[in-house]
Amino acid sequence: MESYENQKFCQSCAMPLTSDELYGTNADGSINEDYCIYCFKDGEFTSDMSMEEMMNFCIEKMVEVHPEIDKEEASKMMGEVFPKLKRWAND
């Protein structure tokens, strides 16, 4: 069983940040350890979407990557995780 104890996740889309190449970048080009390259680049979010829009986008990706998980299960998981992520916690 995989351990997620020390695993970092993007604080916008919840993608596991499994390597340095997946980290987003700050305005000065340094690594941003909170967000992935798909959500955060050069100190800014790459898209202006609501938490619900991000969840819907990620549900499709999760089902694609994990065929053993159906949309309903992915939606339930994200509904529990997303409100706790830094980007969405204050919404």
PyMOL Python script that loads the backbone (N, CA, C, O; Angstrom):
from pymol import cmd

cmd.read_pdbstr("""\
ATOM      1  N   MET A   1       0.839  -1.190   0.000  1.00  0.00           N
ATOM      2  CA  MET A   1       0.000   0.000   0.000  1.00  0.00           C
ATOM      3  C   MET A   1       0.886   1.256   0.000  1.00  0.00           C
ATOM      4  O   MET A   1       1.853   1.344   0.756  1.00  0.00           O
ATOM      5  N   GLU A   2       0.548   2.195  -0.836  1.00  0.00           N
ATOM      6  CA  GLU A   2       1.314   3.445  -0.917  1.00  0.00           C
ATOM      7  C   GLU A   2       1.070   4.294   0.325  1.00  0.00           C
ATOM      8  O   GLU A   2      -0.037   4.326   0.862  1.00  0.00           O
ATOM      9  N   SER A   3       2.109   4.974   0.769  1.00  0.00           N
ATOM     10  CA  SER A   3       1.972   5.872   1.909  1.00  0.00           C
ATOM     11  C   SER A   3       1.882   7.308   1.402  1.00  0.00           C
ATOM     12  O   SER A   3       2.717   7.750   0.612  1.00  0.00           O
ATOM     13  N   TYR A   4       0.873   8.024   1.858  1.00  0.00           N
ATOM     14  CA  TYR A   4       0.696   9.419   1.448  1.00  0.00           C
ATOM     15  C   TYR A   4       1.088  10.375   2.571  1.00  0.00           C
ATOM     16  O   TYR A   4       0.887  11.585   2.469  1.00  0.00           O
ATOM     17  N   GLU A   5       1.654   9.812   3.650  1.00  0.00           N
ATOM     18  CA  GLU A   5       2.001  10.606   4.817  1.00  0.00           C
ATOM     19  C   GLU A   5       2.887  11.805   4.477  1.00  0.00           C
ATOM     20  O   GLU A   5       2.598  12.928   4.889  1.00  0.00           O
ATOM     21  N   ASN A   6       3.951  11.571   3.737  1.00  0.00           N
ATOM     22  CA  ASN A   6       4.879  12.645   3.397  1.00  0.00           C
ATOM     23  C   ASN A   6       4.689  13.160   1.974  1.00  0.00           C
ATOM     24  O   ASN A   6       5.492  13.952   1.482  1.00  0.00           O
ATOM     25  N   GLN A   7       3.632  12.710   1.320  1.00  0.00           N
ATOM     26  CA  GLN A   7       3.360  13.105  -0.055  1.00  0.00           C
ATOM     27  C   GLN A   7       2.795  14.515  -0.096  1.00  0.00           C
ATOM     28  O   GLN A   7       1.889  14.853   0.666  1.00  0.00           O
ATOM     29  N   LYS A   8       3.336  15.338  -0.991  1.00  0.00           N
ATOM     30  CA  LYS A   8       2.792  16.682  -1.192  1.00  0.00           C
ATOM     31  C   LYS A   8       1.793  16.636  -2.339  1.00  0.00           C
ATOM     32  O   LYS A   8       1.946  15.867  -3.288  1.00  0.00           O
ATOM     33  N   PHE A   9       0.775  17.468  -2.232  1.00  0.00           N
ATOM     34  CA  PHE A   9      -0.250  17.557  -3.262  1.00  0.00           C
ATOM     35  C   PHE A   9      -0.413  19.012  -3.662  1.00  0.00           C
ATOM     36  O   PHE A   9      -0.256  19.915  -2.841  1.00  0.00           O
ATOM     37  N   CYS A  10      -0.728  19.230  -4.929  1.00  0.00           N
ATOM     38  CA  CYS A  10      -1.006  20.585  -5.401  1.00  0.00           C
ATOM     39  C   CYS A  10      -2.169  21.136  -4.582  1.00  0.00           C
ATOM     40  O   CYS A  10      -3.187  20.466  -4.407  1.00  0.00           O
ATOM     41  N   GLN A  11      -2.013  22.350  -4.086  1.00  0.00           N
ATOM     42  CA  GLN A  11      -3.033  22.977  -3.260  1.00  0.00           C
ATOM     43  C   GLN A  11      -4.116  23.666  -4.095  1.00  0.00           C
ATOM     44  O   GLN A  11      -4.879  24.488  -3.586  1.00  0.00           O
ATOM     45  N   SER A  12      -4.168  23.318  -5.385  1.00  0.00           N
ATOM     46  CA  SER A  12      -5.218  23.811  -6.264  1.00  0.00           C
ATOM     47  C   SER A  12      -6.003  22.650  -6.872  1.00  0.00           C
ATOM     48  O   SER A  12      -7.234  22.665  -6.882  1.00  0.00           O
ATOM     49  N   CYS A  13      -5.278  21.630  -7.387  1.00  0.00           N
ATOM     50  CA  CYS A  13      -5.954  20.520  -8.076  1.00  0.00           C
ATOM     51  C   CYS A  13      -5.789  19.172  -7.383  1.00  0.00           C
ATOM     52  O   CYS A  13      -6.382  18.181  -7.809  1.00  0.00           O
ATOM     53  N   ALA A  14      -4.984  19.125  -6.312  1.00  0.00           N
ATOM     54  CA  ALA A  14      -4.758  17.906  -5.518  1.00  0.00           C
ATOM     55  C   ALA A  14      -3.912  16.847  -6.224  1.00  0.00           C
ATOM     56  O   ALA A  14      -3.857  15.702  -5.774  1.00  0.00           O
ATOM     57  N   MET A  15      -3.257  17.214  -7.321  1.00  0.00           N
ATOM     58  CA  MET A  15      -2.375  16.257  -8.001  1.00  0.00           C
ATOM     59  C   MET A  15      -1.171  15.969  -7.098  1.00  0.00           C
ATOM     60  O   MET A  15      -0.602  16.888  -6.509  1.00  0.00           O
ATOM     61  N   PRO A  16      -0.783  14.683  -6.990  1.00  0.00           N
ATOM     62  CA  PRO A  16       0.415  14.370  -6.210  1.00  0.00           C
ATOM     63  C   PRO A  16       1.651  15.007  -6.851  1.00  0.00           C
ATOM     64  O   PRO A  16       1.863  14.892  -8.058  1.00  0.00           O
ATOM     65  N   LEU A  17       2.453  15.669  -6.039  1.00  0.00           N
ATOM     66  CA  LEU A  17       3.676  16.306  -6.531  1.00  0.00           C
ATOM     67  C   LEU A  17       4.820  15.330  -6.266  1.00  0.00           C
ATOM     68  O   LEU A  17       5.490  15.390  -5.235  1.00  0.00           O
ATOM     69  N   THR A  18       5.018  14.435  -7.223  1.00  0.00           N
ATOM     70  CA  THR A  18       5.944  13.314  -7.035  1.00  0.00           C
ATOM     71  C   THR A  18       7.366  13.604  -7.487  1.00  0.00           C
ATOM     72  O   THR A  18       8.273  12.820  -7.205  1.00  0.00           O
ATOM     73  N   SER A  19       7.576  14.715  -8.183  1.00  0.00           N
ATOM     74  CA  SER A  19       8.937  15.073  -8.592  1.00  0.00           C
ATOM     75  C   SER A  19       9.057  16.587  -8.714  1.00  0.00           C
ATOM     76  O   SER A  19       8.057  17.287  -8.874  1.00  0.00           O
ATOM     77  N   ASP A  20      10.288  17.085  -8.636  1.00  0.00           N
ATOM     78  CA  ASP A  20      10.526  18.528  -8.700  1.00  0.00           C
ATOM     79  C   ASP A  20      10.006  19.150  -9.991  1.00  0.00           C
ATOM     80  O   ASP A  20       9.635  20.323 -10.005  1.00  0.00           O
ATOM     81  N   GLU A  21       9.975  18.379 -11.071  1.00  0.00           N
ATOM     82  CA  GLU A  21       9.521  18.904 -12.360  1.00  0.00           C
ATOM     83  C   GLU A  21       8.038  19.262 -12.345  1.00  0.00           C
ATOM     84  O   GLU A  21       7.573  20.002 -13.213  1.00  0.00           O
ATOM     85  N   LEU A  22       7.300  18.752 -11.381  1.00  0.00           N
ATOM     86  CA  LEU A  22       5.859  18.999 -11.326  1.00  0.00           C
ATOM     87  C   LEU A  22       5.484  20.251 -10.541  1.00  0.00           C
ATOM     88  O   LEU A  22       4.328  20.673 -10.566  1.00  0.00           O
ATOM     89  N   TYR A  23       6.458  20.853  -9.840  1.00  0.00           N
ATOM     90  CA  TYR A  23       6.169  22.045  -9.049  1.00  0.00           C
ATOM     91  C   TYR A  23       6.002  23.275  -9.934  1.00  0.00           C
ATOM     92  O   TYR A  23       6.694  23.432 -10.940  1.00  0.00           O
ATOM     93  N   GLY A  24       5.072  24.141  -9.543  1.00  0.00           N
ATOM     94  CA  GLY A  24       4.872  25.405 -10.228  1.00  0.00           C
ATOM     95  C   GLY A  24       6.024  26.353  -9.936  1.00  0.00           C
ATOM     96  O   GLY A  24       6.937  26.025  -9.179  1.00  0.00           O
ATOM     97  N   THR A  25       5.972  27.535 -10.546  1.00  0.00           N
ATOM     98  CA  THR A  25       7.058  28.505 -10.359  1.00  0.00           C
ATOM     99  C   THR A  25       6.529  29.849  -9.879  1.00  0.00           C
ATOM    100  O   THR A  25       5.428  30.270 -10.232  1.00  0.00           O
ATOM    101  N   ASN A  26       7.342  30.504  -9.067  1.00  0.00           N
ATOM    102  CA  ASN A  26       7.041  31.856  -8.596  1.00  0.00           C
ATOM    103  C   ASN A  26       7.445  32.862  -9.665  1.00  0.00           C
ATOM    104  O   ASN A  26       8.068  32.504 -10.663  1.00  0.00           O
ATOM    105  N   ALA A  27       7.086  34.118  -9.449  1.00  0.00           N
ATOM    106  CA  ALA A  27       7.395  35.183 -10.415  1.00  0.00           C
ATOM    107  C   ALA A  27       8.895  35.289 -10.694  1.00  0.00           C
ATOM    108  O   ALA A  27       9.295  35.646 -11.802  1.00  0.00           O
ATOM    109  N   ASP A  28       9.724  34.981  -9.697  1.00  0.00           N
ATOM    110  CA  ASP A  28      11.180  35.072  -9.880  1.00  0.00           C
ATOM    111  C   ASP A  28      11.792  33.793 -10.454  1.00  0.00           C
ATOM    112  O   ASP A  28      13.012  33.680 -10.572  1.00  0.00           O
ATOM    113  N   GLY A  29      10.926  32.823 -10.812  1.00  0.00           N
ATOM    114  CA  GLY A  29      11.414  31.580 -11.411  1.00  0.00           C
ATOM    115  C   GLY A  29      11.729  30.490 -10.406  1.00  0.00           C
ATOM    116  O   GLY A  29      12.039  29.364 -10.793  1.00  0.00           O
ATOM    117  N   SER A  30      11.654  30.807  -9.118  1.00  0.00           N
ATOM    118  CA  SER A  30      11.913  29.795  -8.098  1.00  0.00           C
ATOM    119  C   SER A  30      10.726  28.822  -8.008  1.00  0.00           C
ATOM    120  O   SER A  30       9.621  29.120  -8.462  1.00  0.00           O
ATOM    121  N   ILE A  31      10.984  27.673  -7.419  1.00  0.00           N
ATOM    122  CA  ILE A  31       9.947  26.643  -7.289  1.00  0.00           C
ATOM    123  C   ILE A  31       8.911  27.065  -6.258  1.00  0.00           C
ATOM    124  O   ILE A  31       9.250  27.598  -5.201  1.00  0.00           O
ATOM    125  N   ASN A  32       7.645  26.821  -6.576  1.00  0.00           N
ATOM    126  CA  ASN A  32       6.562  27.030  -5.627  1.00  0.00           C
ATOM    127  C   ASN A  32       6.126  25.650  -5.157  1.00  0.00           C
ATOM    128  O   ASN A  32       5.617  24.859  -5.951  1.00  0.00           O
ATOM    129  N   GLU A  33       6.319  25.357  -3.896  1.00  0.00           N
ATOM    130  CA  GLU A  33       6.054  24.017  -3.372  1.00  0.00           C
ATOM    131  C   GLU A  33       4.585  23.748  -3.070  1.00  0.00           C
ATOM    132  O   GLU A  33       4.232  22.638  -2.671  1.00  0.00           O
ATOM    133  N   ASP A  34       3.729  24.743  -3.254  1.00  0.00           N
ATOM    134  CA  ASP A  34       2.302  24.549  -2.978  1.00  0.00           C
ATOM    135  C   ASP A  34       1.493  24.114  -4.195  1.00  0.00           C
ATOM    136  O   ASP A  34       0.467  23.447  -4.057  1.00  0.00           O
ATOM    137  N   TYR A  35       1.954  24.490  -5.384  1.00  0.00           N
ATOM    138  CA  TYR A  35       1.142  24.267  -6.586  1.00  0.00           C
ATOM    139  C   TYR A  35       1.921  23.564  -7.693  1.00  0.00           C
ATOM    140  O   TYR A  35       3.147  23.645  -7.756  1.00  0.00           O
ATOM    141  N   CYS A  36       1.185  22.872  -8.564  1.00  0.00           N
ATOM    142  CA  CYS A  36       1.804  22.159  -9.693  1.00  0.00           C
ATOM    143  C   CYS A  36       1.999  23.095 -10.896  1.00  0.00           C
ATOM    144  O   CYS A  36       1.465  24.203 -10.940  1.00  0.00           O
ATOM    145  N   ILE A  37       2.776  22.616 -11.858  1.00  0.00           N
ATOM    146  CA  ILE A  37       3.066  23.406 -13.060  1.00  0.00           C
ATOM    147  C   ILE A  37       1.817  23.677 -13.899  1.00  0.00           C
ATOM    148  O   ILE A  37       1.779  24.635 -14.671  1.00  0.00           O
ATOM    149  N   TYR A  38       0.802  22.838 -13.747  1.00  0.00           N
ATOM    150  CA  TYR A  38      -0.415  23.020 -14.539  1.00  0.00           C
ATOM    151  C   TYR A  38      -1.321  24.105 -13.951  1.00  0.00           C
ATOM    152  O   TYR A  38      -2.113  24.713 -14.671  1.00  0.00           O
ATOM    153  N   CYS A  39      -1.201  24.345 -12.640  1.00  0.00           N
ATOM    154  CA  CYS A  39      -2.055  25.323 -11.971  1.00  0.00           C
ATOM    155  C   CYS A  39      -1.372  26.664 -11.723  1.00  0.00           C
ATOM    156  O   CYS A  39      -2.045  27.693 -11.652  1.00  0.00           O
ATOM    157  N   PHE A  40      -0.048  26.668 -11.592  1.00  0.00           N
ATOM    158  CA  PHE A  40       0.658  27.881 -11.160  1.00  0.00           C
ATOM    159  C   PHE A  40       1.959  28.042 -11.914  1.00  0.00           C
ATOM    160  O   PHE A  40       2.827  27.172 -11.860  1.00  0.00           O
ATOM    161  N   LYS A  41       2.097  29.163 -12.626  1.00  0.00           N
ATOM    162  CA  LYS A  41       3.307  29.415 -13.409  1.00  0.00           C
ATOM    163  C   LYS A  41       3.666  30.893 -13.328  1.00  0.00           C
ATOM    164  O   LYS A  41       2.804  31.761 -13.462  1.00  0.00           O
ATOM    165  N   ASP A  42       4.935  31.167 -13.109  1.00  0.00           N
ATOM    166  CA  ASP A  42       5.443  32.547 -13.049  1.00  0.00           C
ATOM    167  C   ASP A  42       4.693  33.405 -12.025  1.00  0.00           C
ATOM    168  O   ASP A  42       4.440  34.588 -12.252  1.00  0.00           O
ATOM    169  N   GLY A  43       4.345  32.782 -10.894  1.00  0.00           N
ATOM    170  CA  GLY A  43       3.711  33.525  -9.808  1.00  0.00           C
ATOM    171  C   GLY A  43       2.223  33.756  -9.947  1.00  0.00           C
ATOM    172  O   GLY A  43       1.639  34.506  -9.166  1.00  0.00           O
ATOM    173  N   GLU A  44       1.590  33.117 -10.940  1.00  0.00           N
ATOM    174  CA  GLU A  44       0.153  33.310 -11.155  1.00  0.00           C
ATOM    175  C   GLU A  44      -0.536  31.983 -11.449  1.00  0.00           C
ATOM    176  O   GLU A  44       0.075  31.058 -11.985  1.00  0.00           O
ATOM    177  N   PHE A  45      -1.810  31.904 -11.094  1.00  0.00           N
ATOM    178  CA  PHE A  45      -2.586  30.719 -11.469  1.00  0.00           C
ATOM    179  C   PHE A  45      -2.775  30.733 -12.984  1.00  0.00           C
ATOM    180  O   PHE A  45      -2.968  31.791 -13.582  1.00  0.00           O
ATOM    181  N   THR A  46      -2.719  29.573 -13.586  1.00  0.00           N
ATOM    182  CA  THR A  46      -2.792  29.472 -15.043  1.00  0.00           C
ATOM    183  C   THR A  46      -4.218  29.600 -15.568  1.00  0.00           C
ATOM    184  O   THR A  46      -4.426  29.862 -16.752  1.00  0.00           O
ATOM    185  N   SER A  47      -5.197  29.415 -14.691  1.00  0.00           N
ATOM    186  CA  SER A  47      -6.583  29.581 -15.132  1.00  0.00           C
ATOM    187  C   SER A  47      -7.411  30.165 -14.003  1.00  0.00           C
ATOM    188  O   SER A  47      -7.142  29.938 -12.823  1.00  0.00           O
ATOM    189  N   ASP A  48      -8.404  30.909 -14.388  1.00  0.00           N
ATOM    190  CA  ASP A  48      -9.301  31.538 -13.433  1.00  0.00           C
ATOM    191  C   ASP A  48     -10.581  30.726 -13.423  1.00  0.00           C
ATOM    192  O   ASP A  48     -11.492  30.967 -14.216  1.00  0.00           O
ATOM    193  N   MET A  49     -10.641  29.751 -12.506  1.00  0.00           N
ATOM    194  CA  MET A  49     -11.839  28.929 -12.440  1.00  0.00           C
ATOM    195  C   MET A  49     -12.264  28.765 -10.994  1.00  0.00           C
ATOM    196  O   MET A  49     -11.479  28.966 -10.067  1.00  0.00           O
ATOM    197  N   SER A  50     -13.514  28.397 -10.824  1.00  0.00           N
ATOM    198  CA  SER A  50     -14.029  28.184  -9.474  1.00  0.00           C
ATOM    199  C   SER A  50     -13.583  26.803  -8.979  1.00  0.00           C
ATOM    200  O   SER A  50     -13.100  25.976  -9.753  1.00  0.00           O
ATOM    201  N   MET A  51     -13.756  26.576  -7.685  1.00  0.00           N
ATOM    202  CA  MET A  51     -13.418  25.269  -7.133  1.00  0.00           C
ATOM    203  C   MET A  51     -14.244  24.179  -7.830  1.00  0.00           C
ATOM    204  O   MET A  51     -13.724  23.105  -8.133  1.00  0.00           O
ATOM    205  N   GLU A  52     -15.498  24.448  -8.075  1.00  0.00           N
ATOM    206  CA  GLU A  52     -16.369  23.468  -8.729  1.00  0.00           C
ATOM    207  C   GLU A  52     -15.888  23.152 -10.145  1.00  0.00           C
ATOM    208  O   GLU A  52     -15.887  21.993 -10.559  1.00  0.00           O
ATOM    209  N   GLU A  53     -15.483  24.175 -10.878  1.00  0.00           N
ATOM    210  CA  GLU A  53     -14.958  23.957 -12.232  1.00  0.00           C
ATOM    211  C   GLU A  53     -13.678  23.128 -12.188  1.00  0.00           C
ATOM    212  O   GLU A  53     -13.480  22.236 -13.013  1.00  0.00           O
ATOM    213  N   MET A  54     -12.810  23.427 -11.219  1.00  0.00           N
ATOM    214  CA  MET A  54     -11.568  22.669 -11.077  1.00  0.00           C
ATOM    215  C   MET A  54     -11.873  21.216 -10.722  1.00  0.00           C
ATOM    216  O   MET A  54     -11.250  20.300 -11.260  1.00  0.00           O
ATOM    217  N   MET A  55     -12.821  21.007  -9.826  1.00  0.00           N
ATOM    218  CA  MET A  55     -13.198  19.637  -9.444  1.00  0.00           C
ATOM    219  C   MET A  55     -13.711  18.866 -10.658  1.00  0.00           C
ATOM    220  O   MET A  55     -13.309  17.724 -10.878  1.00  0.00           O
ATOM    221  N   ASN A  56     -14.585  19.472 -11.438  1.00  0.00           N
ATOM    222  CA  ASN A  56     -15.136  18.800 -12.616  1.00  0.00           C
ATOM    223  C   ASN A  56     -14.040  18.434 -13.606  1.00  0.00           C
ATOM    224  O   ASN A  56     -14.051  17.345 -14.178  1.00  0.00           O
ATOM    225  N   PHE A  57     -13.094  19.345 -13.808  1.00  0.00           N
ATOM    226  CA  PHE A  57     -11.958  19.084 -14.698  1.00  0.00           C
ATOM    227  C   PHE A  57     -11.136  17.909 -14.150  1.00  0.00           C
ATOM    228  O   PHE A  57     -10.755  17.009 -14.897  1.00  0.00           O
ATOM    229  N   CYS A  58     -10.871  17.930 -12.851  1.00  0.00           N
ATOM    230  CA  CYS A  58     -10.022  16.901 -12.235  1.00  0.00           C
ATOM    231  C   CYS A  58     -10.705  15.538 -12.149  1.00  0.00           C
ATOM    232  O   CYS A  58     -10.033  14.507 -12.204  1.00  0.00           O
ATOM    233  N   ILE A  59     -12.014  15.521 -12.018  1.00  0.00           N
ATOM    234  CA  ILE A  59     -12.744  14.248 -11.991  1.00  0.00           C
ATOM    235  C   ILE A  59     -12.482  13.488 -13.284  1.00  0.00           C
ATOM    236  O   ILE A  59     -12.198  12.290 -13.263  1.00  0.00           O
ATOM    237  N   GLU A  60     -12.579  14.191 -14.411  1.00  0.00           N
ATOM    238  CA  GLU A  60     -12.323  13.566 -15.718  1.00  0.00           C
ATOM    239  C   GLU A  60     -10.908  12.989 -15.780  1.00  0.00           C
ATOM    240  O   GLU A  60     -10.705  11.866 -16.241  1.00  0.00           O
ATOM    241  N   LYS A  61      -9.930  13.774 -15.307  1.00  0.00           N
ATOM    242  CA  LYS A  61      -8.530  13.333 -15.333  1.00  0.00           C
ATOM    243  C   LYS A  61      -8.309  12.133 -14.420  1.00  0.00           C
ATOM    244  O   LYS A  61      -7.600  11.194 -14.783  1.00  0.00           O
ATOM    245  N   MET A  62      -8.912  12.165 -13.244  1.00  0.00           N
ATOM    246  CA  MET A  62      -8.723  11.080 -12.282  1.00  0.00           C
ATOM    247  C   MET A  62      -9.283   9.758 -12.820  1.00  0.00           C
ATOM    248  O   MET A  62      -8.652   8.709 -12.693  1.00  0.00           O
ATOM    249  N   VAL A  63     -10.456   9.824 -13.414  1.00  0.00           N
ATOM    250  CA  VAL A  63     -11.085   8.620 -13.975  1.00  0.00           C
ATOM    251  C   VAL A  63     -10.240   8.079 -15.142  1.00  0.00           C
ATOM    252  O   VAL A  63     -10.138   6.868 -15.341  1.00  0.00           O
ATOM    253  N   GLU A  64      -9.645   8.993 -15.900  1.00  0.00           N
ATOM    254  CA  GLU A  64      -8.761   8.626 -17.010  1.00  0.00           C
ATOM    255  C   GLU A  64      -7.524   7.873 -16.499  1.00  0.00           C
ATOM    256  O   GLU A  64      -7.155   6.828 -17.034  1.00  0.00           O
ATOM    257  N   VAL A  65      -6.896   8.420 -15.462  1.00  0.00           N
ATOM    258  CA  VAL A  65      -5.660   7.864 -14.917  1.00  0.00           C
ATOM    259  C   VAL A  65      -5.921   6.635 -14.042  1.00  0.00           C
ATOM    260  O   VAL A  65      -5.093   5.727 -13.979  1.00  0.00           O
ATOM    261  N   HIS A  66      -7.075   6.612 -13.367  1.00  0.00           N
ATOM    262  CA  HIS A  66      -7.433   5.497 -12.480  1.00  0.00           C
ATOM    263  C   HIS A  66      -8.766   4.890 -12.914  1.00  0.00           C
ATOM    264  O   HIS A  66      -9.808   5.221 -12.350  1.00  0.00           O
ATOM    265  N   PRO A  67      -8.740   3.998 -13.919  1.00  0.00           N
ATOM    266  CA  PRO A  67      -9.995   3.426 -14.429  1.00  0.00           C
ATOM    267  C   PRO A  67     -10.796   2.656 -13.376  1.00  0.00           C
ATOM    268  O   PRO A  67     -11.991   2.416 -13.550  1.00  0.00           O
ATOM    269  N   GLU A  68     -10.127   2.271 -12.281  1.00  0.00           N
ATOM    270  CA  GLU A  68     -10.839   1.539 -11.226  1.00  0.00           C
ATOM    271  C   GLU A  68     -11.742   2.454 -10.390  1.00  0.00           C
ATOM    272  O   GLU A  68     -12.547   1.979  -9.590  1.00  0.00           O
ATOM    273  N   ILE A  69     -11.599   3.766 -10.584  1.00  0.00           N
ATOM    274  CA  ILE A  69     -12.421   4.739  -9.864  1.00  0.00           C
ATOM    275  C   ILE A  69     -13.467   5.309 -10.824  1.00  0.00           C
ATOM    276  O   ILE A  69     -13.135   5.759 -11.921  1.00  0.00           O
ATOM    277  N   ASP A  70     -14.728   5.284 -10.401  1.00  0.00           N
ATOM    278  CA  ASP A  70     -15.756   5.860 -11.269  1.00  0.00           C
ATOM    279  C   ASP A  70     -15.965   7.339 -10.916  1.00  0.00           C
ATOM    280  O   ASP A  70     -15.449   7.829  -9.912  1.00  0.00           O
ATOM    281  N   LYS A  71     -16.730   8.034 -11.759  1.00  0.00           N
ATOM    282  CA  LYS A  71     -16.920   9.480 -11.589  1.00  0.00           C
ATOM    283  C   LYS A  71     -17.544   9.817 -10.236  1.00  0.00           C
ATOM    284  O   LYS A  71     -17.174  10.808  -9.606  1.00  0.00           O
ATOM    285  N   GLU A  72     -18.477   9.003  -9.801  1.00  0.00           N
ATOM    286  CA  GLU A  72     -19.152   9.254  -8.521  1.00  0.00           C
ATOM    287  C   GLU A  72     -18.157   9.173  -7.360  1.00  0.00           C
ATOM    288  O   GLU A  72     -18.167  10.022  -6.469  1.00  0.00           O
ATOM    289  N   GLU A  73     -17.309   8.163  -7.377  1.00  0.00           N
ATOM    290  CA  GLU A  73     -16.307   7.994  -6.326  1.00  0.00           C
ATOM    291  C   GLU A  73     -15.279   9.136  -6.365  1.00  0.00           C
ATOM    292  O   GLU A  73     -14.898   9.676  -5.327  1.00  0.00           O
ATOM    293  N   ALA A  74     -14.840   9.489  -7.572  1.00  0.00           N
ATOM    294  CA  ALA A  74     -13.881  10.587  -7.728  1.00  0.00           C
ATOM    295  C   ALA A  74     -14.495  11.895  -7.229  1.00  0.00           C
ATOM    296  O   ALA A  74     -13.821  12.683  -6.565  1.00  0.00           O
ATOM    297  N   SER A  75     -15.740  12.123  -7.539  1.00  0.00           N
ATOM    298  CA  SER A  75     -16.439  13.334  -7.115  1.00  0.00           C
ATOM    299  C   SER A  75     -16.535  13.401  -5.591  1.00  0.00           C
ATOM    300  O   SER A  75     -16.333  14.461  -4.997  1.00  0.00           O
ATOM    301  N   LYS A  76     -16.841  12.277  -4.967  1.00  0.00           N
ATOM    302  CA  LYS A  76     -16.948  12.220  -3.505  1.00  0.00           C
ATOM    303  C   LYS A  76     -15.595  12.523  -2.858  1.00  0.00           C
ATOM    304  O   LYS A  76     -15.513  13.294  -1.902  1.00  0.00           O
ATOM    305  N   MET A  77     -14.534  11.906  -3.393  1.00  0.00           N
ATOM    306  CA  MET A  77     -13.190  12.122  -2.859  1.00  0.00           C
ATOM    307  C   MET A  77     -12.802  13.598  -2.967  1.00  0.00           C
ATOM    308  O   MET A  77     -12.292  14.183  -2.011  1.00  0.00           O
ATOM    309  N   MET A  78     -13.040  14.185  -4.115  1.00  0.00           N
ATOM    310  CA  MET A  78     -12.660  15.576  -4.338  1.00  0.00           C
ATOM    311  C   MET A  78     -13.502  16.526  -3.502  1.00  0.00           C
ATOM    312  O   MET A  78     -13.019  17.568  -3.059  1.00  0.00           O
ATOM    313  N   GLY A  79     -14.754  16.167  -3.288  1.00  0.00           N
ATOM    314  CA  GLY A  79     -15.628  16.978  -2.443  1.00  0.00           C
ATOM    315  C   GLY A  79     -15.116  17.069  -1.013  1.00  0.00           C
ATOM    316  O   GLY A  79     -15.358  18.057  -0.320  1.00  0.00           O
ATOM    317  N   GLU A  80     -14.409  16.036  -0.580  1.00  0.00           N
ATOM    318  CA  GLU A  80     -13.836  16.029   0.771  1.00  0.00           C
ATOM    319  C   GLU A  80     -12.496  16.757   0.808  1.00  0.00           C
ATOM    320  O   GLU A  80     -12.187  17.432   1.790  1.00  0.00           O
ATOM    321  N   VAL A  81     -11.699  16.627  -0.250  1.00  0.00           N
ATOM    322  CA  VAL A  81     -10.333  17.158  -0.274  1.00  0.00           C
ATOM    323  C   VAL A  81     -10.265  18.630  -0.689  1.00  0.00           C
ATOM    324  O   VAL A  81      -9.575  19.421  -0.045  1.00  0.00           O
ATOM    325  N   PHE A  82     -10.958  18.996  -1.735  1.00  0.00           N
ATOM    326  CA  PHE A  82     -10.802  20.338  -2.319  1.00  0.00           C
ATOM    327  C   PHE A  82     -11.054  21.496  -1.351  1.00  0.00           C
ATOM    328  O   PHE A  82     -10.282  22.455  -1.354  1.00  0.00           O
ATOM    329  N   PRO A  83     -12.112  21.446  -0.513  1.00  0.00           N
ATOM    330  CA  PRO A  83     -12.332  22.576   0.401  1.00  0.00           C
ATOM    331  C   PRO A  83     -11.183  22.793   1.389  1.00  0.00           C
ATOM    332  O   PRO A  83     -11.084  23.863   1.989  1.00  0.00           O
ATOM    333  N   LYS A  84     -10.328  21.807   1.562  1.00  0.00           N
ATOM    334  CA  LYS A  84      -9.198  21.909   2.492  1.00  0.00           C
ATOM    335  C   LYS A  84      -7.922  22.409   1.817  1.00  0.00           C
ATOM    336  O   LYS A  84      -6.958  22.741   2.506  1.00  0.00           O
ATOM    337  N   LEU A  85      -7.897  22.470   0.493  1.00  0.00           N
ATOM    338  CA  LEU A  85      -6.711  22.933  -0.220  1.00  0.00           C
ATOM    339  C   LEU A  85      -6.553  24.443  -0.066  1.00  0.00           C
ATOM    340  O   LEU A  85      -7.543  25.173  -0.006  1.00  0.00           O
ATOM    341  N   LYS A  86      -5.305  24.907  -0.003  1.00  0.00           N
ATOM    342  CA  LYS A  86      -5.022  26.333   0.227  1.00  0.00           C
ATOM    343  C   LYS A  86      -5.787  27.259  -0.707  1.00  0.00           C
ATOM    344  O   LYS A  86      -6.330  28.274  -0.271  1.00  0.00           O
ATOM    345  N   ARG A  87      -5.833  26.910  -2.000  1.00  0.00           N
ATOM    346  CA  ARG A  87      -6.469  27.815  -2.969  1.00  0.00           C
ATOM    347  C   ARG A  87      -7.958  27.988  -2.686  1.00  0.00           C
ATOM    348  O   ARG A  87      -8.510  29.055  -2.958  1.00  0.00           O
ATOM    349  N   TRP A  88      -8.613  26.980  -2.155  1.00  0.00           N
ATOM    350  CA  TRP A  88     -10.062  27.003  -2.016  1.00  0.00           C
ATOM    351  C   TRP A  88     -10.525  27.171  -0.569  1.00  0.00           C
ATOM    352  O   TRP A  88     -11.710  27.410  -0.339  1.00  0.00           O
ATOM    353  N   ALA A  89      -9.647  27.055   0.391  1.00  0.00           N
ATOM    354  CA  ALA A  89     -10.022  27.063   1.812  1.00  0.00           C
ATOM    355  C   ALA A  89     -10.769  28.328   2.246  1.00  0.00           C
ATOM    356  O   ALA A  89     -11.584  28.273   3.166  1.00  0.00           O
ATOM    357  N   ASN A  90     -10.505  29.449   1.604  1.00  0.00           N
ATOM    358  CA  ASN A  90     -11.158  30.696   1.997  1.00  0.00           C
ATOM    359  C   ASN A  90     -12.343  31.091   1.132  1.00  0.00           C
ATOM    360  O   ASN A  90     -12.928  32.159   1.309  1.00  0.00           O
ATOM    361  N   ASP A  91     -12.691  30.210   0.187  1.00  0.00           N
ATOM    362  CA  ASP A  91     -13.831  30.528  -0.704  1.00  0.00           C
ATOM    363  C   ASP A  91     -15.152  30.490   0.036  1.00  0.00           C
ATOM    364  O   ASP A  91     -16.201  30.731  -0.561  1.00  0.00           O
TER     365      ASP A  91
END
""", "prot")
cmd.dss("prot")
cmd.show_as("cartoon", "prot")
cmd.util.cbc("prot")
cmd.orient("prot")
